[in-house]
Amino acid sequence: SFSLQADPVFPFDLAFLSADASPGQIDLSWGSESERRIYGWLVYRAEAPQGPFRPLSRFPVPSMGDSRRPLAYNYTDTQVSAGRLYYYLVEGITIDGLARRSPVVARRAVKKPGPAD
C-alpha cells in the first residue's frame, strides 16, 4: 500500500497563466488553486522562448495570503513594442525563499491607435 501527500514546499497550484494584448500593453493574468506561505509573485519577460527571462519589476506582486481556494492576479506590461513577440512566466516565492516558476506564455504586442486609425 502507499499514501500520497501534497508536497509541503511546493508553494502554489497554478490554475492558469494568460497574456492578452491591447494597444500599447500586454495584460497578464494568473491564478492559483491554492497557495501556501507565498510571499509574492515575480513576473518575468523574455524576447525568446528559451530566455533570458528578466523580472519586470524590482518587487514582487504581493500574495493574497495562504488559501485553499482559488486566487487571481493581474499585471500590465506597458513597456512593449508593437509587433514584437514577448514570452512571460511568473514565479511564486515563499516566505522561506523557495521559488517555483510557471510554464511560459507568449503574446505579440499590438499597435496603439494613432490619429489616422
C-alpha positions in Angstrom: 0.0 0.0 0.0 1.0 3.6 -0.3 -0.2 7.1 0.5 0.1 10.4 -1.2 0.7 13.8 0.4 0.9 17.3 -1.0 4.5 18.5 -1.4 4.8 20.9 1.6 7.5 23.0 -0.2 5.5 23.4 -3.5 4.3 26.9 -2.9 1.3 27.0 -5.3 -1.0 25.0 -7.5 -1.1 27.2 -10.6 -4.5 27.1 -12.3 -3.7 29.3 -15.3 -1.4 31.9 -16.8 -2.6 34.0 -19.8 -1.5 37.0 -21.7 -3.8 39.3 -23.7 -2.6 42.2 -25.9 -4.3 45.5 -26.1 -2.9 48.7 -27.7 0.4 49.6 -26.1 0.3 46.9 -23.4 0.1 43.2 -22.6 -2.1 42.2 -19.7 -1.1 39.1 -17.7 -3.5 37.2 -15.6 -2.8 34.1 -13.5 -4.5 32.2 -10.8 -3.8 29.6 -8.3 -6.0 26.8 -6.9 -4.2 27.2 -3.6 -1.2 29.0 -2.1 0.9 28.2 1.0 3.4 30.5 2.5 3.7 32.6 -0.6 5.4 35.9 -0.1 4.7 37.2 -3.6 4.9 36.7 -7.4 7.7 37.9 -9.7 6.7 38.5 -13.3 9.4 37.8 -16.0 9.6 38.6 -19.7 11.9 37.4 -22.5 12.1 38.0 -26.2 12.9 34.4 -27.0 11.1 31.3 -25.7 14.3 30.0 -24.0 15.1 33.4 -22.4 16.9 35.0 -20.9 13.9 35.9 -18.7 14.2 39.2 -16.8 12.0 40.4 -14.0 9.6 43.3 -14.9 9.8 44.9 -11.5 12.1 45.1 -8.5 9.4 44.0 -6.1 7.0 41.0 -6.3 3.3 41.3 -6.8 2.1 40.7 -3.1 0.4 37.4 -2.3 -3.1 37.5 -1.0 -2.1 35.0 1.7 -2.5 31.3 2.4 -5.6 30.0 0.8 -7.1 26.7 -0.2 -9.4 28.4 -2.6 -8.7 29.9 -6.0 -6.9 33.3 -6.1 -6.3 35.5 -9.2 -3.7 38.2 -10.0 -3.1 40.7 -12.8 0.0 42.6 -14.1 0.2 45.0 -17.0 3.3 45.3 -19.1 3.4 48.7 -20.7 7.0 48.6 -21.9 6.2 46.8 -25.2 6.9 47.5 -28.8 4.2 46.9 -31.4 4.6 43.7 -33.4 7.2 42.2 -31.1 6.5 38.8 -29.6 7.1 38.5 -25.8 7.3 35.5 -23.6 6.2 35.6 -19.9 6.3 33.5 -16.8 5.5 34.1 -13.2 7.4 32.8 -10.2 5.9 32.2 -6.8 8.3 32.9 -3.9 7.6 31.5 -0.5 8.3 33.3 2.8 11.1 30.8 3.2 12.8 31.9 0.0 11.8 28.9 -2.1 10.6 29.6 -5.7 8.8 27.8 -8.4 8.2 29.1 -12.0 5.2 28.7 -14.1 5.1 27.5 -17.7 5.8 30.1 -20.4 3.1 32.0 -22.3 3.6 34.2 -25.4 1.8 37.2 -26.8 2.5 39.7 -29.6 2.2 43.4 -28.8 -0.3 45.4 -30.8 0.0 49.0 -32.0 -1.6 51.9 -30.2 -4.2 53.6 -32.3 -2.9 56.8 -34.0 -4.7 59.8 -35.3 -5.2 58.2 -38.7 -6.6 55.0 -37.3 
